[in-house]
Amino acid sequence: MAREKICHQLYIEDPICGGVLFGELIYTEWVWFKNGDEKINSRYEGEIKNGVPNGKGTLFFPDGEKQEVEFKNGQF
């Protein structure tokens, strides 16, 4: 079943969508992509802006741990 994106716009050029991204922490920065493998990549479900986490969401780690997080421009 495909996940539906839920968006609300604060400004016309600035949509914030709810969705899913996969990420990897490389050194001290997160790198984000649309497709990933939950066995090796972390999964983020929450607010997304400009293709990166921006706002509140949940981060699911490959080891089964999960954490409520708040991102700004893809970093927390």
PQR file of N, CA, C, O and H, with PARSE charges and radii, in Angstrom:
ATOM      1  N   MET A   1       0.841  -1.166   0.000 -0.4000 1.5000
ATOM      2  CA  MET A   1       0.000   0.000   0.000 -0.0000 2.0000
ATOM      3  C   MET A   1       0.894   1.238   0.000  0.5500 1.7000
ATOM      4  O   MET A   1       1.795   1.347   0.832 -0.5500 1.4000
ATOM      5  N   ALA A   2       0.662   2.147  -0.898 -0.4000 1.5000
ATOM      6  CA  ALA A   2       1.453   3.375  -1.003 -0.0000 2.0000
ATOM      7  C   ALA A   2       1.048   4.343   0.097  0.5500 1.7000
ATOM      8  O   ALA A   2      -0.125   4.467   0.450 -0.5500 1.4000
ATOM      9  H   ALA A   2      -0.070   2.059  -1.573  0.4000 1.0000
ATOM     10  N   ARG A   3       2.060   5.026   0.627 -0.4000 1.5000
ATOM     11  CA  ARG A   3       1.777   6.040   1.641 -0.0000 2.0000
ATOM     12  C   ARG A   3       1.424   7.340   0.948  0.5500 1.7000
ATOM     13  O   ARG A   3       2.083   7.747  -0.009 -0.5500 1.4000
ATOM     14  H   ARG A   3       3.013   4.926   0.340  0.4000 1.0000
ATOM     15  N   GLU A   4       0.393   7.978   1.433 -0.4000 1.5000
ATOM     16  CA  GLU A   4      -0.064   9.239   0.852 -0.0000 2.0000
ATOM     17  C   GLU A   4       0.634  10.395   1.556  0.5500 1.7000
ATOM     18  O   GLU A   4       0.727  10.420   2.783 -0.5500 1.4000
ATOM     19  H   GLU A   4      -0.142   7.648   2.210  0.4000 1.0000
ATOM     20  N   LYS A   5       1.123  11.349   0.772 -0.4000 1.5000
ATOM     21  CA  LYS A   5       1.741  12.535   1.354 -0.0000 2.0000
ATOM     22  C   LYS A   5       0.654  13.492   1.811  0.5500 1.7000
ATOM     23  O   LYS A   5      -0.336  13.708   1.111 -0.5500 1.4000
ATOM     24  H   LYS A   5       1.048  11.328  -0.225  0.4000 1.0000
ATOM     25  N   ILE A   6       0.847  14.052   2.973 -0.4000 1.5000
ATOM     26  CA  ILE A   6      -0.067  15.052   3.495 -0.0000 2.0000
ATOM     27  C   ILE A   6       0.710  16.357   3.574  0.5500 1.7000
ATOM     28  O   ILE A   6       1.727  16.433   4.264 -0.5500 1.4000
ATOM     29  H   ILE A   6       1.651  13.877   3.541  0.4000 1.0000
ATOM     30  N   CYS A   7       0.240  17.388   2.872 -0.4000 1.5000
ATOM     31  CA  CYS A   7       0.961  18.659   2.817 -0.0000 2.0000
ATOM     32  C   CYS A   7       0.090  19.792   3.326  0.5500 1.7000
ATOM     33  O   CYS A   7      -1.134  19.783   3.194 -0.5500 1.4000
ATOM     34  H   CYS A   7      -0.586  17.326   2.311  0.4000 1.0000
ATOM     35  N   HIS A   8       0.762  20.757   3.906 -0.4000 1.5000
ATOM     36  CA  HIS A   8       0.110  22.033   4.174 -0.0000 2.0000
ATOM     37  C   HIS A   8       1.128  23.109   3.850  0.5500 1.7000
ATOM     38  O   HIS A   8       2.323  22.937   4.092 -0.5500 1.4000
ATOM     39  H   HIS A   8       1.756  20.764   4.013  0.4000 1.0000
ATOM     40  N   GLN A   9       0.663  24.203   3.311 -0.4000 1.5000
ATOM     41  CA  GLN A   9       1.572  25.242   2.862 -0.0000 2.0000
ATOM     42  C   GLN A   9       1.488  26.454   3.766  0.5500 1.7000
ATOM     43  O   GLN A   9       0.415  27.005   4.010 -0.5500 1.4000
ATOM     44  H   GLN A   9      -0.308  24.343   3.115  0.4000 1.0000
ATOM     45  N   LEU A  10       2.669  26.859   4.261 -0.4000 1.5000
ATOM     46  CA  LEU A  10       2.744  28.097   5.014 -0.0000 2.0000
ATOM     47  C   LEU A  10       2.823  29.271   4.054  0.5500 1.7000
ATOM     48  O   LEU A  10       2.229  30.324   4.284 -0.5500 1.4000
ATOM     49  H   LEU A  10       3.541  26.411   4.062  0.4000 1.0000
ATOM     50  N   TYR A  11       3.564  29.072   2.979 -0.4000 1.5000
ATOM     51  CA  TYR A  11       3.702  30.050   1.910 -0.0000 2.0000
ATOM     52  C   TYR A  11       3.609  29.282   0.607  0.5500 1.7000
ATOM     53  O   TYR A  11       3.849  28.074   0.594 -0.5500 1.4000
ATOM     54  H   TYR A  11       4.046  28.217   2.792  0.4000 1.0000
ATOM     55  N   ILE A  12       3.274  29.933  -0.473 -0.4000 1.5000
ATOM     56  CA  ILE A  12       3.089  29.240  -1.749 -0.0000 2.0000
ATOM     57  C   ILE A  12       4.325  28.441  -2.143  0.5500 1.7000
ATOM     58  O   ILE A  12       4.192  27.318  -2.630 -0.5500 1.4000
ATOM     59  H   ILE A  12       3.079  30.914  -0.463  0.4000 1.0000
ATOM     60  N   GLU A  13       5.532  28.992  -1.947 -0.4000 1.5000
ATOM     61  CA  GLU A  13       6.747  28.299  -2.374 -0.0000 2.0000
ATOM     62  C   GLU A  13       7.328  27.401  -1.283  0.5500 1.7000
ATOM     63  O   GLU A  13       8.428  26.874  -1.446 -0.5500 1.4000
ATOM     64  H   GLU A  13       5.640  29.904  -1.552  0.4000 1.0000
ATOM     65  N   ASP A  14       6.612  27.219  -0.176 -0.4000 1.5000
ATOM     66  CA  ASP A  14       7.210  26.596   0.995 -0.0000 2.0000
ATOM     67  C   ASP A  14       6.345  25.478   1.587  0.5500 1.7000
ATOM     68  O   ASP A  14       5.940  25.586   2.745 -0.5500 1.4000
ATOM     69  H   ASP A  14       5.718  27.647  -0.043  0.4000 1.0000
ATOM     70  N   PRO A  15       6.043  24.400   0.831 -0.5600 1.5000
ATOM     71  CA  PRO A  15       5.183  23.357   1.391  0.2800 2.0000
ATOM     72  C   PRO A  15       5.907  22.503   2.434  0.5500 1.7000
ATOM     73  O   PRO A  15       7.102  22.233   2.308 -0.5500 1.4000
ATOM     74  N   ILE A  16       5.176  22.085   3.456 -0.4000 1.5000
ATOM     75  CA  ILE A  16       5.672  21.125   4.431 -0.0000 2.0000
ATOM     76  C   ILE A  16       4.797  19.895   4.278  0.5500 1.7000
ATOM     77  O   ILE A  16       3.576  19.983   4.412 -0.5500 1.4000
ATOM     78  H   ILE A  16       4.206  22.304   3.559  0.4000 1.0000
ATOM     79  N   CYS A  17       5.406  18.747   3.998 -0.4000 1.5000
ATOM     80  CA  CYS A  17       4.669  17.517   3.751 -0.0000 2.0000
ATOM     81  C   CYS A  17       5.006  16.487   4.809  0.5500 1.7000
ATOM     82  O   CYS A  17       6.109  16.480   5.357 -0.5500 1.4000
ATOM     83  H   CYS A  17       6.398  18.675   3.889  0.4000 1.0000
ATOM     84  N   GLY A  18       4.055  15.623   5.091 -0.4000 1.5000
ATOM     85  CA  GLY A  18       4.326  14.469   5.920 -0.0000 2.0000
ATOM     86  C   GLY A  18       4.708  13.320   5.008  0.5500 1.7000
ATOM     87  O   GLY A  18       4.053  13.088   3.992 -0.5500 1.4000
ATOM     88  H   GLY A  18       3.159  15.629   4.646  0.4000 1.0000
ATOM     89  N   GLY A  19       5.758  12.602   5.359 -0.4000 1.5000
ATOM     90  CA  GLY A  19       6.189  11.511   4.507 -0.0000 2.0000
ATOM     91  C   GLY A  19       7.268  10.675   5.156  0.5500 1.7000
ATOM     92  O   GLY A  19       7.472  10.722   6.368 -0.5500 1.4000
ATOM     93  H   GLY A  19       6.290  12.791   6.185  0.4000 1.0000
ATOM     94  N   VAL A  20       7.959   9.901   4.321 -0.4000 1.5000
ATOM     95  CA  VAL A  20       8.994   8.974   4.778 -0.0000 2.0000
ATOM     96  C   VAL A  20      10.274   9.227   4.001  0.5500 1.7000
ATOM     97  O   VAL A  20      10.252   9.383   2.780 -0.5500 1.4000
ATOM     98  H   VAL A  20       7.793   9.863   3.336  0.4000 1.0000
ATOM     99  N   LEU A  21      11.396   9.267   4.723 -0.4000 1.5000
ATOM    100  CA  LEU A  21      12.719   9.349   4.111 -0.0000 2.0000
ATOM    101  C   LEU A  21      13.630   8.346   4.802  0.5500 1.7000
ATOM    102  O   LEU A  21      13.379   7.938   5.936 -0.5500 1.4000
ATOM    103  H   LEU A  21      11.414   9.140   5.715  0.4000 1.0000
ATOM    104  N   PHE A  22      14.680   7.961   4.111 -0.4000 1.5000
ATOM    105  CA  PHE A  22      15.700   7.098   4.689 -0.0000 2.0000
ATOM    106  C   PHE A  22      16.972   7.910   4.839  0.5500 1.7000
ATOM    107  O   PHE A  22      17.258   8.779   4.015 -0.5500 1.4000
ATOM    108  H   PHE A  22      14.884   8.293   3.190  0.4000 1.0000
ATOM    109  N   GLY A  23      17.735   7.634   5.882 -0.4000 1.5000
ATOM    110  CA  GLY A  23      18.922   8.441   6.118 -0.0000 2.0000
ATOM    111  C   GLY A  23      20.078   7.653   6.685  0.5500 1.7000
ATOM    112  O   GLY A  23      19.931   6.543   7.196 -0.5500 1.4000
ATOM    113  H   GLY A  23      17.503   6.928   6.551  0.4000 1.0000
ATOM    114  N   GLU A  24      21.241   8.281   6.571 -0.4000 1.5000
ATOM    115  CA  GLU A  24      22.477   7.752   7.131 -0.0000 2.0000
ATOM    116  C   GLU A  24      23.216   8.885   7.796  0.5500 1.7000
ATOM    117  O   GLU A  24      23.319   9.979   7.240 -0.5500 1.4000
ATOM    118  H   GLU A  24      21.360   9.183   6.156  0.4000 1.0000
ATOM    119  N   LEU A  25      23.731   8.632   8.984 -0.4000 1.5000
ATOM    120  CA  LEU A  25      24.556   9.613   9.668 -0.0000 2.0000
ATOM    121  C   LEU A  25      25.990   9.387   9.217  0.5500 1.7000
ATOM    122  O   LEU A  25      26.603   8.372   9.550 -0.5500 1.4000
ATOM    123  H   LEU A  25      23.648   7.744   9.436  0.4000 1.0000
ATOM    124  N   ILE A  26      26.524  10.344   8.454 -0.4000 1.5000
ATOM    125  CA  ILE A  26      27.889  10.247   7.944 -0.0000 2.0000
ATOM    126  C   ILE A  26      28.705  11.307   8.658  0.5500 1.7000
ATOM    127  O   ILE A  26      28.483  12.507   8.496 -0.5500 1.4000
ATOM    128  H   ILE A  26      26.026  11.169   8.184  0.4000 1.0000
ATOM    129  N   TYR A  27      29.658  10.834   9.455 -0.4000 1.5000
ATOM    130  CA  TYR A  27      30.433  11.694  10.352 -0.0000 2.0000
ATOM    131  C   TYR A  27      29.463  12.405  11.280  0.5500 1.7000
ATOM    132  O   TYR A  27      28.959  11.772  12.208 -0.5500 1.4000
ATOM    133  H   TYR A  27      29.839   9.859   9.586  0.4000 1.0000
ATOM    134  N   THR A  28      29.180  13.656  11.087 -0.4000 1.5000
ATOM    135  CA  THR A  28      28.284  14.374  12.003 -0.0000 2.0000
ATOM    136  C   THR A  28      27.044  14.926  11.308  0.5500 1.7000
ATOM    137  O   THR A  28      26.289  15.684  11.916 -0.5500 1.4000
ATOM    138  H   THR A  28      29.589  14.170  10.333  0.4000 1.0000
ATOM    139  N   GLU A  29      26.818  14.558  10.042 -0.4000 1.5000
ATOM    140  CA  GLU A  29      25.667  15.082   9.301 -0.0000 2.0000
ATOM    141  C   GLU A  29      24.816  13.958   8.721  0.5500 1.7000
ATOM    142  O   GLU A  29      25.328  12.926   8.289 -0.5500 1.4000
ATOM    143  H   GLU A  29      27.431  13.942   9.548  0.4000 1.0000
ATOM    144  N   TRP A  30      23.507  14.184   8.725 -0.4000 1.5000
ATOM    145  CA  TRP A  30      22.576  13.242   8.116 -0.0000 2.0000
ATOM    146  C   TRP A  30      22.508  13.475   6.618  0.5500 1.7000
ATOM    147  O   TRP A  30      22.500  14.615   6.154 -0.5500 1.4000
ATOM    148  H   TRP A  30      23.091  15.022   9.076  0.4000 1.0000
ATOM    149  N   VAL A  31      22.460  12.372   5.859 -0.4000 1.5000
ATOM    150  CA  VAL A  31      22.246  12.395   4.410 -0.0000 2.0000
ATOM    151  C   VAL A  31      20.930  11.665   4.173  0.5500 1.7000
ATOM    152  O   VAL A  31      20.723  10.575   4.708 -0.5500 1.4000
ATOM    153  H   VAL A  31      22.467  11.446   6.236  0.4000 1.0000
ATOM    154  N   TRP A  32      20.025  12.261   3.364 -0.4000 1.5000
ATOM    155  CA  TRP A  32      18.663  11.748   3.196 -0.0000 2.0000
ATOM    156  C   TRP A  32      18.389  11.327   1.770  0.5500 1.7000
ATOM    157  O   TRP A  32      18.900  11.936   0.830 -0.5500 1.4000
ATOM    158  H   TRP A  32      20.193  13.146   2.930  0.4000 1.0000
ATOM    159  N   PHE A  33      17.572  10.270   1.596 -0.4000 1.5000
ATOM    160  CA  PHE A  33      17.172   9.794   0.280 -0.0000 2.0000
ATOM    161  C   PHE A  33      15.784   9.173   0.380  0.5500 1.7000
ATOM    162  O   PHE A  33      15.342   8.787   1.461 -0.5500 1.4000
ATOM    163  H   PHE A  33      17.157   9.775   2.359  0.4000 1.0000
ATOM    164  N   LYS A  34      15.101   9.081  -0.765 -0.4000 1.5000
ATOM    165  CA  LYS A  34      13.712   8.605  -0.797 -0.0000 2.0000
ATOM    166  C   LYS A  34      13.590   7.103  -0.615  0.5500 1.7000
ATOM    167  O   LYS A  34      12.610   6.629  -0.040 -0.5500 1.4000
ATOM    168  H   LYS A  34      15.460   9.395  -1.644  0.4000 1.0000
ATOM    169  N   ASN A  35      14.563   6.350  -1.093 -0.4000 1.5000
ATOM    170  CA  ASN A  35      14.509   4.891  -1.006 -0.0000 2.0000
ATOM    171  C   ASN A  35      15.665   4.394  -0.159  0.5500 1.7000
ATOM    172  O   ASN A  35      16.761   4.953  -0.193 -0.5500 1.4000
ATOM    173  H   ASN A  35      15.359   6.734  -1.560  0.4000 1.0000
ATOM    174  N   GLY A  36      15.413   3.346   0.596 -0.4000 1.5000
ATOM    175  CA  GLY A  36      16.465   2.801   1.437 -0.0000 2.0000
ATOM    176  C   GLY A  36      16.135   1.396   1.886  0.5500 1.7000
ATOM    177  O   GLY A  36      15.093   0.842   1.538 -0.5500 1.4000
ATOM    178  H   GLY A  36      14.523   2.892   0.624  0.4000 1.0000
ATOM    179  N   ASP A  37      17.028   0.836   2.655 -0.4000 1.5000
ATOM    180  CA  ASP A  37      16.884  -0.507   3.199 -0.0000 2.0000
ATOM    181  C   ASP A  37      16.836  -0.380   4.718  0.5500 1.7000
ATOM    182  O   ASP A  37      17.823   0.016   5.339 -0.5500 1.4000
ATOM    183  H   ASP A  37      17.875   1.286   2.937  0.4000 1.0000
ATOM    184  N   GLU A  38      15.706  -0.710   5.312 -0.4000 1.5000
ATOM    185  CA  GLU A  38      15.533  -0.557   6.756 -0.0000 2.0000
ATOM    186  C   GLU A  38      16.498  -1.407   7.566  0.5500 1.7000
ATOM    187  O   GLU A  38      16.666  -1.170   8.763 -0.5500 1.4000
ATOM    188  H   GLU A  38      14.905  -1.032   4.807  0.4000 1.0000
ATOM    189  N   LYS A  39      17.139  -2.395   6.941 -0.4000 1.5000
ATOM    190  CA  LYS A  39      18.120  -3.219   7.653 -0.0000 2.0000
ATOM    191  C   LYS A  39      19.428  -2.468   7.880  0.5500 1.7000
ATOM    192  O   LYS A  39      20.174  -2.779   8.808 -0.5500 1.4000
ATOM    193  H   LYS A  39      17.003  -2.588   5.970  0.4000 1.0000
ATOM    194  N   ILE A  40      19.709  -1.463   7.017 -0.4000 1.5000
ATOM    195  CA  ILE A  40      20.972  -0.727   7.151 -0.0000 2.0000
ATOM    196  C   ILE A  40      20.797   0.789   7.262  0.5500 1.7000
ATOM    197  O   ILE A  40      21.719   1.487   7.686 -0.5500 1.4000
ATOM    198  H   ILE A  40      19.102  -1.210   6.263  0.4000 1.0000
ATOM    199  N   ASN A  41      19.627   1.304   6.885 -0.4000 1.5000
ATOM    200  CA  ASN A  41      19.381   2.750   6.927 -0.0000 2.0000
ATOM    201  C   ASN A  41      18.341   3.078   7.984  0.5500 1.7000
ATOM    202  O   ASN A  41      17.441   2.283   8.252 -0.5500 1.4000
ATOM    203  H   ASN A  41      18.878   0.737   6.540  0.4000 1.0000
ATOM    204  N   SER A  42      18.469   4.246   8.578 -0.4000 1.5000
ATOM    205  CA  SER A  42      17.428   4.740   9.476 -0.0000 2.0000
ATOM    206  C   SER A  42      16.263   5.241   8.636  0.5500 1.7000
ATOM    207  O   SER A  42      16.451   5.699   7.509 -0.5500 1.4000
ATOM    208  H   SER A  42      19.200   4.892   8.361  0.4000 1.0000
ATOM    209  N   ARG A  43      15.054   5.153   9.192 -0.4000 1.5000
ATOM    210  CA  ARG A  43      13.853   5.614   8.496 -0.0000 2.0000
ATOM    211  C   ARG A  43      13.227   6.748   9.306  0.5500 1.7000
ATOM    212  O   ARG A  43      13.050   6.636  10.519 -0.5500 1.4000
ATOM    213  H   ARG A  43      14.901   4.781  10.108  0.4000 1.0000
ATOM    214  N   TYR A  44      12.897   7.833   8.622 -0.4000 1.5000
ATOM    215  CA  TYR A  44      12.253   8.981   9.258 -0.0000 2.0000
ATOM    216  C   TYR A  44      10.824   9.083   8.747  0.5500 1.7000
ATOM    217  O   TYR A  44      10.587   9.026   7.540 -0.5500 1.4000
ATOM    218  H   TYR A  44      13.041   7.924   7.636  0.4000 1.0000
ATOM    219  N   GLU A  45       9.877   9.235   9.659 -0.4000 1.5000
ATOM    220  CA  GLU A  45       8.479   9.487   9.309 -0.0000 2.0000
ATOM    221  C   GLU A  45       8.066  10.771  10.003  0.5500 1.7000
ATOM    222  O   GLU A  45       8.074  10.856  11.231 -0.5500 1.4000
ATOM    223  H   GLU A  45      10.070   9.281  10.639  0.4000 1.0000
ATOM    224  N   GLY A  46       7.702  11.775   9.203 -0.4000 1.5000
ATOM    225  CA  GLY A  46       7.287  13.034   9.799 -0.0000 2.0000
ATOM    226  C   GLY A  46       7.270  14.158   8.791  0.5500 1.7000
ATOM    227  O   GLY A  46       7.102  13.932   7.593 -0.5500 1.4000
ATOM    228  H   GLY A  46       7.696  11.706   8.206  0.4000 1.0000
ATOM    229  N   GLU A  47       7.444  15.364   9.279 -0.4000 1.5000
ATOM    230  CA  GLU A  47       7.376  16.558   8.441 -0.0000 2.0000
ATOM    231  C   GLU A  47       8.633  16.683   7.577  0.5500 1.7000
ATOM    232  O   GLU A  47       9.756  16.513   8.053 -0.5500 1.4000
ATOM    233  H   GLU A  47       7.580  15.548  10.252  0.4000 1.0000
ATOM    234  N   ILE A  48       8.411  16.988   6.288 -0.4000 1.5000
ATOM    235  CA  ILE A  48       9.497  17.095   5.312 -0.0000 2.0000
ATOM    236  C   ILE A  48       9.336  18.407   4.557  0.5500 1.7000
ATOM    237  O   ILE A  48       8.234  18.762   4.138 -0.5500 1.4000
ATOM    238  H   ILE A  48       7.499  17.126   5.901  0.4000 1.0000
ATOM    239  N   LYS A  49      10.432  19.119   4.388 -0.4000 1.5000
ATOM    240  CA  LYS A  49      10.430  20.373   3.637 -0.0000 2.0000
ATOM    241  C   LYS A  49      11.692  20.404   2.785  0.5500 1.7000
ATOM    242  O   LYS A  49      12.785  20.133   3.283 -0.5500 1.4000
ATOM    243  H   LYS A  49      11.328  18.831   4.729  0.4000 1.0000
ATOM    244  N   ASN A  50      11.550  20.730   1.521 -0.4000 1.5000
ATOM    245  CA  ASN A  50      12.681  20.776   0.584 -0.0000 2.0000
ATOM    246  C   ASN A  50      13.443  19.452   0.519  0.5500 1.7000
ATOM    247  O   ASN A  50      14.661  19.444   0.343 -0.5500 1.4000
ATOM    248  H   ASN A  50      10.662  20.950   1.117  0.4000 1.0000
ATOM    249  N   GLY A  51      12.734  18.343   0.660 -0.4000 1.5000
ATOM    250  CA  GLY A  51      13.337  17.025   0.514 -0.0000 2.0000
ATOM    251  C   GLY A  51      14.106  16.512   1.713  0.5500 1.7000
ATOM    252  O   GLY A  51      14.754  15.470   1.626 -0.5500 1.4000
ATOM    253  H   GLY A  51      11.744  18.349   0.803  0.4000 1.0000
ATOM    254  N   VAL A  52      14.049  17.226   2.845 -0.4000 1.5000
ATOM    255  CA  VAL A  52      14.739  16.775   4.060 -0.0000 2.0000
ATOM    256  C   VAL A  52      13.805  16.926   5.260  0.5500 1.7000
ATOM    257  O   VAL A  52      12.868  17.723   5.214 -0.5500 1.4000
ATOM    258  H   VAL A  52      13.522  18.073   2.916  0.4000 1.0000
ATOM    259  N   PRO A  53      14.051  16.168   6.335 -0.5600 1.5000
ATOM    260  CA  PRO A  53      13.230  16.329   7.531  0.2800 2.0000
ATOM    261  C   PRO A  53      13.291  17.763   8.045  0.5500 1.7000
ATOM    262  O   PRO A  53      14.364  18.356   8.156 -0.5500 1.4000
ATOM    263  N   ASN A  54      12.134  18.297   8.350 -0.4000 1.5000
ATOM    264  CA  ASN A  54      12.051  19.663   8.855 -0.0000 2.0000
ATOM    265  C   ASN A  54      10.812  19.751   9.721  0.5500 1.7000
ATOM    266  O   ASN A  54       9.715  19.984   9.212 -0.5500 1.4000
ATOM    267  H   ASN A  54      11.262  17.815   8.259  0.4000 1.0000
ATOM    268  N   GLY A  55      10.969  19.570  11.006 -0.4000 1.5000
ATOM    269  CA  GLY A  55       9.850  19.568  11.928 -0.0000 2.0000
ATOM    270  C   GLY A  55       9.868  18.304  12.770  0.5500 1.7000
ATOM    271  O   GLY A  55      10.910  17.670  12.941 -0.5500 1.4000
ATOM    272  H   GLY A  55      11.860  19.380  11.419  0.4000 1.0000
ATOM    273  N   LYS A  56       8.710  17.949  13.290 -0.4000 1.5000
ATOM    274  CA  LYS A  56       8.603  16.807  14.203 -0.0000 2.0000
ATOM    275  C   LYS A  56       8.372  15.516  13.441  0.5500 1.7000
ATOM    276  O   LYS A  56       7.712  15.489  12.402 -0.5500 1.4000
ATOM    277  H   LYS A  56       7.864  18.463  13.151  0.4000 1.0000
ATOM    278  N   GLY A  57       8.941  14.438  13.990 -0.4000 1.5000
ATOM    279  CA  GLY A  57       8.751  13.129  13.397 -0.0000 2.0000
ATOM    280  C   GLY A  57       9.341  12.041  14.273  0.5500 1.7000
ATOM    281  O   GLY A  57       9.738  12.283  15.412 -0.5500 1.4000
ATOM    282  H   GLY A  57       9.477  14.459  14.834  0.4000 1.0000
ATOM    283  N   THR A  58       9.389  10.850  13.725 -0.4000 1.5000
ATOM    284  CA  THR A  58       9.945   9.699  14.427 -0.0000 2.0000
ATOM    285  C   THR A  58      11.060   9.114  13.587  0.5500 1.7000
ATOM    286  O   THR A  58      10.916   8.940  12.377 -0.5500 1.4000
ATOM    287  H   THR A  58       9.066  10.654  12.799  0.4000 1.0000
ATOM    288  N   LEU A  59      12.178   8.809  14.238 -0.4000 1.5000
ATOM    289  CA  LEU A  59      13.327   8.205  13.589 -0.0000 2.0000
ATOM    290  C   LEU A  59      13.410   6.755  14.044  0.5500 1.7000
ATOM    291  O   LEU A  59      13.496   6.477  15.240 -0.5500 1.4000
ATOM    292  H   LEU A  59      12.295   8.950  15.221  0.4000 1.0000
ATOM    293  N   PHE A  60      13.384   5.828  13.084 -0.4000 1.5000
ATOM    294  CA  PHE A  60      13.454   4.395  13.360 -0.0000 2.0000
ATOM    295  C   PHE A  60      14.840   3.907  12.945  0.5500 1.7000
ATOM    296  O   PHE A  60      15.244   4.094  11.798 -0.5500 1.4000
ATOM    297  H   PHE A  60      13.314   6.053  12.112  0.4000 1.0000
ATOM    298  N   PHE A  61      15.562   3.291  13.861 -0.4000 1.5000
ATOM    299  CA  PHE A  61      16.918   2.821  13.598 -0.0000 2.0000
ATOM    300  C   PHE A  61      16.904   1.350  13.199  0.5500 1.7000
ATOM    301  O   PHE A  61      15.980   0.624  13.565 -0.5500 1.4000
ATOM    302  H   PHE A  61      15.233   3.139  14.793  0.4000 1.0000
ATOM    303  N   PRO A  62      17.921   0.894  12.449 -0.5600 1.5000
ATOM    304  CA  PRO A  62      17.961  -0.506  12.003  0.2800 2.0000
ATOM    305  C   PRO A  62      17.928  -1.523  13.150  0.5500 1.7000
ATOM    306  O   PRO A  62      17.465  -2.647  12.958 -0.5500 1.4000
ATOM    307  N   ASP A  63      18.415  -1.142  14.341 -0.4000 1.5000
ATOM    308  CA  ASP A  63      18.427  -2.077  15.474 -0.0000 2.0000
ATOM    309  C   ASP A  63      17.077  -2.171  16.186  0.5500 1.7000
ATOM    310  O   ASP A  63      16.952  -2.878  17.185 -0.5500 1.4000
ATOM    311  H   ASP A  63      18.791  -0.229  14.497  0.4000 1.0000
ATOM    312  N   GLY A  64      16.059  -1.456  15.671 -0.4000 1.5000
ATOM    313  CA  GLY A  64      14.728  -1.508  16.250 -0.0000 2.0000
ATOM    314  C   GLY A  64      14.402  -0.356  17.184  0.5500 1.7000
ATOM    315  O   GLY A  64      13.244  -0.170  17.556 -0.5500 1.4000
ATOM    316  H   GLY A  64      16.161  -0.882  14.859  0.4000 1.0000
ATOM    317  N   GLU A  65      15.403   0.418  17.568 -0.4000 1.5000
ATOM    318  CA  GLU A  65      15.164   1.573  18.435 -0.0000 2.0000
ATOM    319  C   GLU A  65      14.406   2.644  17.658  0.5500 1.7000
ATOM    320  O   GLU A  65      14.558   2.768  16.443 -0.5500 1.4000
ATOM    321  H   GLU A  65      16.345   0.267  17.267  0.4000 1.0000
ATOM    322  N   LYS A  66      13.592   3.413  18.371 -0.4000 1.5000
ATOM    323  CA  LYS A  66      12.923   4.547  17.730 -0.0000 2.0000
ATOM    324  C   LYS A  66      13.009   5.743  18.656  0.5500 1.7000
ATOM    325  O   LYS A  66      13.084   5.604  19.877 -0.5500 1.4000
ATOM    326  H   LYS A  66      13.468   3.312  19.358  0.4000 1.0000
ATOM    327  N   GLN A  67      12.998   6.930  18.046 -0.4000 1.5000
ATOM    328  CA  GLN A  67      13.176   8.159  18.812 -0.0000 2.0000
ATOM    329  C   GLN A  67      12.311   9.262  18.214  0.5500 1.7000
ATOM    330  O   GLN A  67      12.304   9.463  17.000 -0.5500 1.4000
ATOM    331  H   GLN A  67      12.937   7.043  17.055  0.4000 1.0000
ATOM    332  N   GLU A  68      11.580   9.977  19.073 -0.4000 1.5000
ATOM    333  CA  GLU A  68      10.831  11.159  18.638 -0.0000 2.0000
ATOM    334  C   GLU A  68      11.849  12.283  18.482  0.5500 1.7000
ATOM    335  O   GLU A  68      12.630  12.549  19.395 -0.5500 1.4000
ATOM    336  H   GLU A  68      11.585   9.814  20.059  0.4000 1.0000
ATOM    337  N   VAL A  69      11.839  12.945  17.319 -0.4000 1.5000
ATOM    338  CA  VAL A  69      12.866  13.942  17.016 -0.0000 2.0000
ATOM    339  C   VAL A  69      12.240  15.204  16.430  0.5500 1.7000
ATOM    340  O   VAL A  69      11.091  15.203  15.987 -0.5500 1.4000
ATOM    341  H   VAL A  69      11.204  12.729  16.577  0.4000 1.0000
ATOM    342  N   GLU A  70      13.017  16.264  16.439 -0.4000 1.5000
ATOM    343  CA  GLU A  70      12.643  17.494  15.745 -0.0000 2.0000
ATOM    344  C   GLU A  70      13.849  17.935  14.922  0.5500 1.7000
ATOM    345  O   GLU A  70      14.913  18.240  15.460 -0.5500 1.4000
ATOM    346  H   GLU A  70      13.950  16.264  16.799  0.4000 1.0000
ATOM    347  N   PHE A  71      13.658  17.960  13.605 -0.4000 1.5000
ATOM    348  CA  PHE A  71      14.732  18.310  12.679 -0.0000 2.0000
ATOM    349  C   PHE A  71      14.575  19.735  12.183  0.5500 1.7000
ATOM    350  O   PHE A  71      13.469  20.273  12.141 -0.5500 1.4000
ATOM    351  H   PHE A  71      12.794  17.712  13.167  0.4000 1.0000
ATOM    352  N   LYS A  72      15.682  20.333  11.813 -0.4000 1.5000
ATOM    353  CA  LYS A  72      15.679  21.618  11.115 -0.0000 2.0000
ATOM    354  C   LYS A  72      16.671  21.489   9.969  0.5500 1.7000
ATOM    355  O   LYS A  72      17.862  21.267  10.184 -0.5500 1.4000
ATOM    356  H   LYS A  72      16.580  19.895  11.847  0.4000 1.0000
ATOM    357  N   ASN A  73      16.163  21.632   8.748 -0.4000 1.5000
ATOM    358  CA  ASN A  73      16.992  21.514   7.543 -0.0000 2.0000
ATOM    359  C   ASN A  73      17.770  20.202   7.489  0.5500 1.7000
ATOM    360  O   ASN A  73      18.934  20.185   7.089 -0.5500 1.4000
ATOM    361  H   ASN A  73      15.195  21.812   8.574  0.4000 1.0000
ATOM    362  N   GLY A  74      17.131  19.105   7.890 -0.4000 1.5000
ATOM    363  CA  GLY A  74      17.725  17.780   7.779 -0.0000 2.0000
ATOM    364  C   GLY A  74      18.641  17.373   8.911  0.5500 1.7000
ATOM    365  O   GLY A  74      19.192  16.273   8.879 -0.5500 1.4000
ATOM    366  H   GLY A  74      16.186  19.118   8.215  0.4000 1.0000
ATOM    367  N   GLN A  75      18.824  18.219   9.911 -0.4000 1.5000
ATOM    368  CA  GLN A  75      19.721  17.919  11.035 -0.0000 2.0000
ATOM    369  C   GLN A  75      18.968  18.128  12.346  0.5500 1.7000
ATOM    370  O   GLN A  75      18.011  18.899  12.404 -0.5500 1.4000
ATOM    371  H   GLN A  75      18.377  19.113   9.937  0.4000 1.0000
ATOM    372  N   PHE A  76      19.409  17.433  13.403 -0.4000 1.5000
ATOM    373  CA  PHE A  76      18.813  17.703  14.727 -0.0000 2.0000
ATOM    374  C   PHE A  76      19.886  17.829  15.771  0.5500 1.7000
ATOM    375  O   PHE A  76      19.584  18.056  16.943 -0.5500 1.4000
ATOM    376  H   PHE A  76      20.187  16.806  13.356  0.4000 1.0000
TER
END
